[in-house]
């Protein structure tokens, strides 16, 4: 009987010590996780109000062309007429050795429309060799500002998909870039510090240039109803307390179950051993 009581006390002590160590490690882990910044991604079908017009930030090079021959316009379909809507004061044209560099920002309405670049010189069916150095929509975003988001969640390339693209239209054809745009809501450091750029993917098409028209380069905008949000998830201290309670309750419940299992198994083994020894002694 004394041996059995000692076995119970030793088992209870060991299990209690192990349980406290496990609780300490789990509490430490949960506390560290609680104070670690946690970001989430949400996909919603909504349109954030107040963004009926956004900025398009563009920088591209039209090769072997003087700026004075370039016609640059933004057009939307309104009342079945195409209306030019570019504020040329915000777009700069600079002659460089390679050609004409176009750089600036302009308002783009969130309706079907396109940017059009035409070189009005020489024959109509002209090859428009060009290089897109940068093309962003919405609020401008710098690459280092996305360093806190894992590349597996969102890639910088999605905001600058056309950057570095060099191409040209076949002679006698217009070249079109069709951009599929998705509004993005990014919380930087706090919920108040928000940037709203647009992610996009694109595909290209070519169409024969209409008769007596100049070949053109166009960027079409296709607006998606989706909004992607990258935010910071905040937890309350009551959530942390609830996790502590769950850890303590779970570990002690498991410890009690393990303690009872070991004691009952040991007790059954001891009783069978005594019975076997008693039978052996009587036989002798």
C-alpha positions as CSV (number, residue, x, y, z in Angstrom):
1,X,0.0,0.0,0.0
2,X,2.8,2.4,0.8
3,X,4.5,1.6,-2.4
4,X,1.3,2.3,-4.3
5,X,0.9,5.7,-2.6
6,X,4.5,6.6,-3.4
7,X,3.9,5.7,-7.0
8,X,0.8,7.9,-7.1
9,X,2.7,10.9,-5.5
10,X,5.7,10.5,-7.9
11,X,3.5,10.2,-11.0
12,X,1.4,13.2,-10.0
13,X,4.5,15.3,-9.3
14,X,6.1,14.5,-12.6
15,X,2.9,15.1,-14.6
16,X,2.4,18.4,-12.8
17,X,5.9,19.6,-13.6
18,X,5.6,18.6,-17.3
19,X,2.2,20.3,-17.5
20,X,3.5,23.6,-16.1
21,X,6.4,23.5,-18.5
22,X,4.1,23.0,-21.4
23,X,1.7,25.7,-20.2
24,X,4.7,28.1,-19.9
25,X,5.8,27.4,-23.5
26,X,2.4,27.7,-24.9
27,X,1.6,30.9,-23.1
28,X,4.9,32.4,-24.2
29,X,4.2,31.4,-27.8
30,X,0.6,32.9,-27.7
31,X,1.9,36.1,-26.2
32,X,4.6,36.5,-28.9
33,X,2.0,35.7,-31.6
34,X,-0.4,38.3,-30.1
35,X,2.1,41.1,-30.3
36,X,3.2,40.1,-33.8
37,X,1.7,42.2,-36.6
38,X,-0.8,40.0,-38.4
39,X,-2.1,40.9,-41.9
40,X,-5.0,39.5,-43.8
41,X,-6.3,39.5,-47.3
42,X,-10.0,40.0,-48.1
43,X,-11.6,39.7,-51.5
44,X,-14.9,41.6,-51.7
45,X,-17.3,42.7,-54.4
46,X,-17.8,46.4,-53.8
47,X,-16.9,49.8,-55.0
48,X,-15.3,52.2,-52.6
49,X,-17.0,55.5,-52.8
50,X,-15.2,58.6,-53.9
51,X,-13.0,56.9,-56.5
52,X,-14.9,57.6,-59.7
53,X,-11.8,59.1,-61.2
54,X,-8.2,58.0,-60.6
55,X,-4.8,59.0,-61.7
56,X,-2.9,57.0,-64.4
57,X,0.8,57.5,-64.0
58,X,2.6,56.7,-67.2
59,X,6.2,56.8,-68.5
60,X,7.0,55.4,-71.9
61,X,9.4,56.0,-74.9
62,X,8.2,56.2,-78.4
63,X,11.2,55.2,-80.5
64,X,12.5,57.2,-83.5
65,X,9.8,59.8,-83.2
66,X,9.9,63.5,-82.4
67,X,7.4,64.7,-79.7
68,X,5.9,67.4,-82.0
69,X,4.4,64.6,-84.2
70,X,2.8,62.7,-81.3
71,X,-0.9,63.1,-80.6
72,X,-1.8,61.9,-77.1
73,X,-5.4,61.6,-75.9
74,X,-7.7,59.9,-73.4
75,X,-11.1,59.0,-74.8
76,X,-14.3,57.7,-73.2
77,X,-17.5,56.7,-74.8
78,X,-20.2,59.2,-73.8
79,X,-23.5,59.6,-75.7
80,X,-22.0,57.5,-78.4
81,X,-19.2,59.9,-79.1
82,X,-15.6,59.7,-78.2
83,X,-14.5,62.6,-76.1
84,X,-10.8,63.6,-75.6
85,X,-10.1,64.2,-71.9
86,X,-6.4,64.7,-71.3
87,X,-5.0,67.6,-69.3
88,X,-1.8,68.1,-71.3
89,X,-0.3,70.3,-68.5
90,X,0.2,67.1,-66.4
91,X,2.0,65.2,-69.2
92,X,5.5,66.1,-70.4
93,X,7.0,65.3,-73.8
94,X,10.7,65.3,-74.0
95,X,12.8,64.7,-77.1
96,X,15.7,62.3,-76.2
97,X,18.3,60.5,-78.4
98,X,16.1,57.4,-78.7
99,X,12.9,59.2,-79.6
100,X,10.1,60.9,-77.5
101,X,9.7,60.3,-73.8
102,X,6.2,60.7,-72.5
103,X,5.8,61.1,-68.7
104,X,3.1,62.3,-66.4
105,X,-0.2,61.7,-64.7
106,X,-3.7,62.2,-65.9
107,X,-7.2,61.6,-64.6
108,X,-8.9,58.5,-65.8
109,X,-12.6,58.0,-65.4
110,X,-13.9,54.6,-64.2
111,X,-15.9,54.1,-67.3
112,X,-14.9,52.2,-70.5
113,X,-12.2,54.2,-72.3
114,X,-8.7,54.2,-73.5
115,X,-5.4,56.1,-73.9
116,X,-4.4,56.7,-77.5
117,X,-1.0,57.6,-78.9
118,X,-0.8,58.4,-82.6
119,X,2.2,59.6,-84.6
120,X,0.9,61.9,-87.3
121,X,3.8,62.1,-89.7
122,X,4.7,60.4,-92.9
123,X,2.6,57.5,-94.2
124,X,-0.3,56.3,-92.2
125,X,0.8,52.7,-91.7
126,X,3.6,53.4,-89.4
127,X,5.4,51.0,-87.0
128,X,5.2,52.3,-83.5
129,X,8.1,50.9,-81.6
130,X,7.8,51.7,-77.9
131,X,9.0,50.8,-74.4
132,X,6.8,51.2,-71.3
133,X,9.0,52.1,-68.4
134,X,6.3,52.6,-65.9
135,X,2.5,52.3,-65.8
136,X,0.5,52.6,-62.6
137,X,-3.1,53.4,-61.8
138,X,-4.6,54.8,-58.7
139,X,-2.4,56.1,-55.9
140,X,1.3,55.7,-56.7
141,X,3.0,52.9,-54.8
142,X,6.8,52.4,-54.4
143,X,8.3,49.0,-54.3
144,X,9.8,49.3,-50.9
145,X,6.4,50.1,-49.4
146,X,5.3,46.5,-50.2
147,X,8.2,45.0,-48.3
148,X,6.0,44.0,-45.3
149,X,3.8,41.9,-47.6
150,X,5.0,38.4,-48.5
151,X,5.6,37.9,-52.3
152,X,3.4,34.8,-52.0
153,X,0.5,37.1,-51.0
154,X,0.9,39.9,-53.5
155,X,3.7,40.6,-56.0
156,X,4.9,44.1,-56.9
157,X,4.6,43.0,-60.5
158,X,0.8,43.1,-60.3
159,X,1.0,46.9,-59.8
160,X,3.5,47.5,-62.6
161,X,2.7,44.7,-65.0
162,X,3.7,46.8,-68.1
163,X,7.0,48.1,-66.7
164,X,9.8,47.1,-69.0
165,X,7.6,45.9,-71.9
166,X,9.0,46.7,-75.3
167,X,7.0,46.0,-78.4
168,X,5.8,47.4,-81.7
169,X,2.8,47.0,-83.9
170,X,2.9,45.2,-87.2
171,X,2.9,47.5,-90.2
172,X,-0.7,48.4,-91.1
173,X,-2.1,47.5,-87.7
174,X,-3.1,49.3,-84.5
175,X,-1.8,47.8,-81.3
176,X,-3.9,47.5,-78.2
177,X,-3.2,46.7,-74.6
178,X,-6.3,45.6,-72.7
179,X,-5.8,46.1,-68.9
180,X,-8.0,44.2,-66.4
181,X,-8.0,46.4,-63.3
182,X,-8.7,45.5,-59.7
183,X,-8.9,48.1,-57.0
184,X,-6.7,47.4,-54.0
185,X,-6.9,48.7,-50.4
186,X,-3.6,48.4,-48.5
187,X,-3.3,49.3,-44.9
188,X,0.3,50.3,-44.4
189,X,1.2,50.8,-40.7
190,X,-2.2,51.7,-39.3
191,X,-5.8,51.6,-40.4
192,X,-5.6,55.3,-41.2
193,X,-2.5,55.0,-43.4
194,X,-4.1,53.6,-46.5
195,X,-2.9,53.4,-50.1
196,X,-5.3,52.5,-53.0
197,X,-3.4,51.5,-56.1
198,X,-4.8,49.2,-58.8
199,X,-3.5,45.7,-59.7
200,X,-3.8,44.7,-63.3
201,X,-3.0,42.1,-65.8
202,X,-3.1,42.7,-69.6
203,X,-3.2,41.1,-73.0
204,X,-2.4,42.5,-76.4
205,X,-4.4,42.7,-79.6
206,X,-3.8,44.0,-83.1
207,X,-6.4,45.3,-85.5
208,X,-6.0,46.6,-89.1
209,X,-5.6,50.4,-89.2
210,X,-8.7,52.0,-90.7
211,X,-8.3,53.4,-94.2
212,X,-6.8,57.0,-94.2
213,X,-6.1,56.8,-90.5
214,X,-2.8,56.8,-88.7
215,X,-1.6,53.8,-86.8
216,X,-2.1,54.1,-83.1
217,X,-1.1,52.6,-79.8
218,X,-4.0,52.2,-77.3
219,X,-4.4,51.3,-73.7
220,X,-7.9,50.0,-72.9
221,X,-9.3,49.9,-69.3
222,X,-11.5,47.2,-68.1
223,X,-12.7,47.9,-64.5
224,X,-13.4,44.9,-62.3
225,X,-16.1,45.2,-59.5
226,X,-13.8,43.4,-57.1
227,X,-11.8,45.0,-54.3
228,X,-8.8,43.3,-52.7
229,X,-7.9,44.5,-49.2
230,X,-4.6,43.9,-47.4
231,X,-5.2,44.9,-43.8
232,X,-3.9,44.6,-40.2
233,X,-5.9,42.3,-38.0
234,X,-6.2,43.5,-34.4
235,X,-6.9,41.3,-31.4
236,X,-8.3,42.4,-28.0
237,X,-6.7,41.5,-24.7
238,X,-9.8,39.5,-23.9
239,X,-8.9,37.3,-26.9
240,X,-5.5,36.7,-25.3
241,X,-7.0,36.0,-21.9
242,X,-9.4,33.5,-23.5
243,X,-6.4,31.7,-25.1
244,X,-4.6,31.5,-21.8
245,X,-7.7,30.0,-20.2
246,X,-8.0,27.5,-23.0
247,X,-4.3,26.5,-22.7
248,X,-4.5,26.0,-18.9
249,X,-7.8,24.1,-19.0
250,X,-6.7,21.9,-21.9
251,X,-3.3,21.0,-20.5
252,X,-4.7,20.2,-17.0
253,X,-7.5,18.1,-18.4
254,X,-5.1,16.1,-20.5
255,X,-2.8,15.8,-17.5
256,X,-5.6,14.5,-15.3
257,X,-6.6,12.0,-17.9
258,X,-3.0,10.8,-18.3
259,X,-2.5,10.6,-14.5
260,X,-5.6,8.5,-14.0
261,X,-4.6,6.2,-16.9
262,X,-1.1,5.6,-15.5
263,X,-2.4,5.1,-11.9
264,X,-5.2,2.6,-12.9
265,X,-2.8,0.7,-15.2
266,X,-0.2,0.5,-12.4
267,X,-2.8,-0.5,-9.8
268,X,-4.1,-3.3,-12.0
269,X,-0.6,-4.5,-12.7
270,X,0.2,-4.5,-9.0
271,X,-2.9,-6.4,-8.0
272,X,-2.2,-9.1,-10.6
273,X,1.3,-9.4,-9.4
274,X,0.2,-9.9,-5.8
275,X,-2.3,-12.5,-6.8
276,X,0.4,-14.4,-8.8
277,X,2.8,-14.3,-5.9
278,X,0.1,-15.4,-3.5
279,X,-0.8,-18.4,-5.7
280,X,2.8,-19.3,-6.1
281,X,3.4,-19.3,-2.3
282,X,0.3,-21.5,-1.6
283,X,1.4,-24.0,-4.2
284,X,4.9,-24.2,-2.6
